[in-house]
Amino acid sequence: MKLPTGNKKQPDTTFAVMDLGTNTFHLLIAQVIDGEVYEIARDYEAVKLGEGGFGKGSIQPAPYQRGIKSMQKFSDQIKAQHAGVVKAVATSMMRNSANGPGFINEVKALTGIQIELIDGEREAEYIFRGVKASGCLPADNSLILDIGGGSVEFILCNDKNILWKQSFEIGAVRLMDKFHQADPIPPDAIEALHHYLDDVLKPMFTAVENTRVTKLIGSAGAFETFAEVIETGKGNSFDIKSTKSYDFDLRDFIDTTNTIIRSFHAERAAMKGIIPLRVDMIVVASLLTRYVMERLNIDSVGMTTYSLKEGVMVSFGR
């Protein structure tokens, strides 16, 4: 949302938030007025910080340098916008890497930006705040699903409060490394993935056991891709940058994810709406989402472009 004009009081502070994920580094520069995020600038870099590093427990040299260059670029943009408050948060890959502290120290020395490592619980809290700020949460119970490269956050909530939350180290890059070794992904790999999720996600199933979840809400990432593929496939004009939230037609969602799951790499790469970073990871993201929907008998799906960085931003504005 762009800054308002007129008599509404303008805040004195411009905030800059960086979400340093396993796949992508995001920058949002904005002001916050009455809980609304008014964007000034945003950027993202497909750093692929986790590339080749999950099995080795460290950020590999090439993604390490991509990350450093991205932070220097973000620093220049923040200075150009005269942001008064700067916050950078790092998630799964950096918190689990042996050289994560070294990366943090180098960024501090080069840019003055202090990166904060947050755990999965804090990450889920910020995601909830971001999704809530989008205004898409219904009064009934919903399950927020945020699929990152390294971790996945589940948040059971209503439009006011979190009822339960947990982060699982089963992000799209990790699932792809484990299960998506052939293209299209074969039935036995899908079955193995489902058995794996049966075991890993037991805490989530226990948490929702006696709760009716009326809607699944996807937070940014893969869900933006699903929406773009559906709308551009219909020949509609669709600008994800100006979209705050979106409700899927269930038939469209099922048909689209089926197509993605059954596709070859080249077919996905040719689909309008799928950015290069997500051409392969969108397969396991589709399988994970469909698995959750079927296990919990959810037939209403929406998404919001608001996520962790917006959650951090509205926390500033309090």
N, C-alpha and C positions, 0 to 999 in steps of 0.2 A: 504494500500500500504506500502511495506517495504522500509526502508531507502535505497537511491541510493548509488552506489559506483562510483568511478571514480573521475573526476575533478570537479564535481558540488560542490559548496561551501556548507559546512555543517553549520547549524545555531548553535549558542552557547547555545540556550535555549531549554530545554525539557519542554513541557507543559502537565499538567494534568487537565482534565475536568471531572466533575461529573454531570450527569443528574439525579436528584432525583425525579422520577416520582411517580405516585400513585400506580403503580404495581411494577415497577422495578427500582432499582438504577443501573446506568451504570457508568463505569469508562473507560476513554480513555486516555492513555499516548502516546504522539506523538511529532514529530517535524513537522514544516510547512515550506516548501520550495517552493517559487514561487506559492503560493496558493494551493499547493498539501499537503494533510495530509499523513505523513509517520508514520505509526503505530509502536510503540515500544511494547506496551502491552495494553490489554483490559480485562475487567471483568464485570460481572453483577450479581446482587443478586435479586431473586424474593422476595422482601421485603413485597409486598402486604400491603403497608402503609394504604390504604383506607379500609382494611378489617374491616367490622362492624362499621365503623366510620362515614359514610356519613350522616346517620340519627341523629347522636349524636353531630356532629360538632366538633369532636376531634379525634386525633389519639388514638386508643385503646392500652392498655398496651402491648399485645403480638407483634403487628406490630411495636410499638414504640421501643421495645427492639431489634427487628430484625434490624430495621433501625440503631440504635446505633452501634450494632455489625458490620454491613456492613460498616459503616463509619470508624470504627477502622481498619477493614481489608483493606479498600482502603488506609487509611493513611499509613499503613505499606508498601504497594506496592509502593506508591508514594515516600516514603523515600528511598526505595530500588533502585528506578530508578533515584534518585537525580533530580526530577523535579524542575525546577527553578521558574515556575509560576504555581499556583494552583487556579482553579476556580470551585466552586460548585454552581449549580443553582437548585432551587426547584420550582415546578410548582403547579398544581391544588390542590392536597390534603393538602399540607403543607401551602399554602397561605390561605386556607379556614378553617384551624383548629385552635381552641382556644389555643391548646397547641403547635402549630407550633413554636412560639417564644421560648418556653422552650426547644424544641428539638434542635433548632439552637444553643441556649446558651450551652446546654450540649455537643454537638458535638465540639463546639469551645473550651470548657474547657478540653475535653478529647484528642483532636487531633490537636488543633490549626487551623483547617480548618474553615473558615468563609463561611457559606452558604448564598447565595444571593437569596431572594425571587423575582421572576420576574413575571410580569403580563402577561396576555394572548397575548397582542400586541407584547411585547418583545419576548415572546416564538415563535410566528409566524415569527418574523423577523429572529431569529436564525435558525429556520427550513428552511426558504427560502435560507439562506446563505449556509446551509449544503447541501441541495438538489442541489443548483447551483454548488457547488464545485464538485459534483459527475459527472458533465458534461452531465446529462441526459435531461436537459431542451431543448425543441425545440424552434425555433424562434417564432412560432405561440403561441397563448395564451393557457396556461395550467392551470389546477386547482390542486394544491397540497392538499392532504388530509392526515393529521396526526392524527391517532386515538390513543389517550392515554387512560389511565384508568379513569381519572377524566375529562379531557377536550379533545375537538377535534378542530384542527386548519384547517381553509380553507385559502388558499393563491392563489389568481388569479394573474398570472404573465406571463411574457415571459422569454426568456433566459437572460435578462439583468436587469429587474426591477419588483418590486411588483406593481401591479395595484390596488389591494385591499386585505385586510387581516382581519380576525376576529377569535377570539377564542370563542368557545361555551362550556359551562359546561355540555356536553352530552357525556362524555367518556364512554368506554365500560363497566366499573364497574357500573356506574350510570344507563346506559340503561339496563344492565342485571338485576339489582335490581328492576327496574321499570316494565320490560316487560317479562323477561325470567324466569318465575316461574314454568313452566312445560316443560318436555322434551319428544319428540321434541317440540319446541316452537309452540303453536297452531295458526291457522289462525287468530283468533280474536285478539291475542296478537300482531301479525304482523301488522294487520290493525290499532290497537291502536298506535303502534310505528310509523307507517307512518303518522297518523293524528298529533301526537306529533311533528314529524319532520317538517310537513307542517307549523306548527305554529312557532316553535323555529328557523327554518332556513330561515325565511322570509328575513332577511337582506342579506343573501347570494344570494337568488333568485333575489332580487332587484339589487344587485351588478353586476350580470352576465346577466341581462335582455337583454341588447342590445349588448352582446359580444358573439362571437362564441368561445366556448371552444373546442379545438380539441383533448385534451388528459387529462385524469385523471392520476395523478402521486401519488402513495401511498408512504408515507415516513416510511420506516422500519416497525417494529412491526408486525401487522396482515398481511401486504403485503409480508413480508418475509415468513410467514407461508403459504400463498396462493402459492407462488412460489415453496416452498419446497414440498408441498403436490402434486402439479401438476407434478413436475419433478421426484420425487421419485415414484409417481404412474405410471409413464411411464417406470420405471426401469432405469432411467438415473442417472448417478453419478452427484450429485449437492452439492457444498459446499458454503453455504450462506456466510461464513466468507471470501471467496475470490471473492465474487460477489459485484460489485459496483452498477450495475443497471441491469434491466431485463424488457423485454417487454412481456406482456402476449398475447397468442393467445386468442382472444375473446371467442371462443367456449369453450376452456379449462377453462377459467375463469368462465364463466356462469355455466358450468356443475359442476365445483368444488364447487362453492358457493351454488348451488342448493343442492348438496349432503350434505354439512355442515349444511345448514338450516334445512333439513329434518331428520337429524341424531339424534340418542340417544347419551347420554354422553359416554357410553361404546364404541360405534362405533367411535366417535371422538378420544377417548383416544387410540384406536388401530390404528389410521391413522398415517403412517409415515410422519414426518414433523411437527406435532403439538406438541409443548412442553407442559408439564403439566399446566403451567401458563395460556395458551391460550385455553385449551380444551373447556371451556364453553364460554369465552368472544368472541371467534372467530365467534359464531353464530350472535351476534348483530353487530359485525364488518362487517360480510358478508351482513347483511340486510342494514346497513347504506350505505355501498359502492354501493350496487346494487340500492338502492333508489336514490342516487345522480346521478348515471349513467343514470337511466331511466328518472328522472326529467329533466336532462340537455341534454338528447339525446347524450351521449358520448359513442362512440364505440371503443375508443383506450385507453388502460390501461397499465401503466408501473409502476415500483417501483424502489426505490433506498434504499440501506441500510444506506445511509447518512441521518442524521437528526439533531436534536438540538445540540448534543455534537460536531458533526463535524462543525456545524455553529459557535459555540463558538470558536472552535479550529482555524478556518480560520480567525476569527476576531482578534485573537492574532497575527496571522502571517502578518497582514497588516502593 
